[in-house]
Amino acid sequence: MDQKQVNQIEQNLLEVQQRITAAAAKSGRDENQIQLIAITKYVGNDEIGCLLDLGCTKLGESRPQQLWDKAAFFADQSVDWHMIGNLQRNKAKRTVPLVSLLHSGNSIRLLKTVNDLASPTEPLHVLLEVNVSGDEAKHGFTAEQLPEVMQQVLELSNIRVKGLMGMAARDGDNDQARRNFSTLRQLRDQFRENSPENVQLDELSMGMSRDFEIAIEEGATMVRVGSGLFKEL
Ligand SMILES: *Cc1c(COP(=O)(O)O)cnc(C)c1O
């Protein structure tokens, strides 16, 4: 990468951070309660190295193989890797030890698999992915399934459920996104009331480049921003 590209990434990051600050202020929230997860699935190691140099160290990947490769490349640096995409169970074994948070806890079978791969001393932190938009192509539990999921999670003592993850409808407008995010927050609030011991629903992972400000206004604690960080490169 040339210096111009390095500067561009720095500028993009600054802009995203400023937009996070502004959205937090607008909704009367503390910006420190909102974590930026930089989604690096579109870029290679040069761009990632640039982000790390800028102090952006919470990185997300949606494909296991890419996460493995990039995590191996940056093994000697301090990076929090987040798995945000669908995790096939046969790829869980290599993935679980690498990630600080699995955003895409989207089936009981997967949760059982990762529970077996984690341990009491190194429990895996997971979010339950909820399909709040109802898009057919999306993974995730339905709202109706959540009570049963909470029951089942009680038995999975090697995982710690930290919150919920969701996405706005693919073809929706801003109002639709807001409704989807609001639904996710309401589900979080509802289940937080009487959740089992290994379930603490503090986190709400929602919002991407096109809608993260709306997500923050609706209570997101983690925004997953990819293309916005790497535009005009
Ligand atoms: C790719 C991806 C993102 C980031 O999307 P951008 O629009 O590039 O910001 C966020 N969440 C998930 C689950 C993704 O797959």
The ligand as a MOL file (V3000), in Angstrom:
LIG
                    3D

  0  0  0     0  0            999 V3000
M  V30 BEGIN CTAB
M  V30 COUNTS 15 15 0 0 0
M  V30 BEGIN ATOM
M  V30 1 C -19.8870 -7.9680 6.0020 0
M  V30 2 C -20.6320 -7.8850 7.2810 0
M  V30 3 C -20.6710 -6.6900 8.0110 0
M  V30 4 C -20.0420 -5.3900 7.5170 0
M  V30 5 O -20.7590 -4.9110 6.4230 0
M  V30 6 P -20.4160 -3.4940 5.7460 0
M  V30 7 O -21.6570 -3.1300 5.0560 0
M  V30 8 O -19.2830 -3.7280 4.8470 0
M  V30 9 O -20.0830 -2.5620 6.8580 0
M  V30 10 C -21.3430 -6.6990 9.2180 0
M  V30 11 N -21.9400 -7.8180 9.6940 0
M  V30 12 C -21.9280 -8.9760 9.0200 0
M  V30 13 C -22.6120 -10.1590 9.6000 0
M  V30 14 C -21.2740 -9.0500 7.7890 0
M  V30 15 O -21.2660 -10.2140 7.1320 0
M  V30 END ATOM
M  V30 BEGIN BOND
M  V30 1 1 1 2
M  V30 2 1 2 3
M  V30 3 2 2 14
M  V30 4 1 3 4
M  V30 5 2 3 10
M  V30 6 1 4 5
M  V30 7 1 5 6
M  V30 8 2 6 7
M  V30 9 1 6 8
M  V30 10 1 6 9
M  V30 11 1 10 11
M  V30 12 2 11 12
M  V30 13 1 12 13
M  V30 14 1 12 14
M  V30 15 1 14 15
M  V30 END BOND
M  V30 END CTAB
M  END
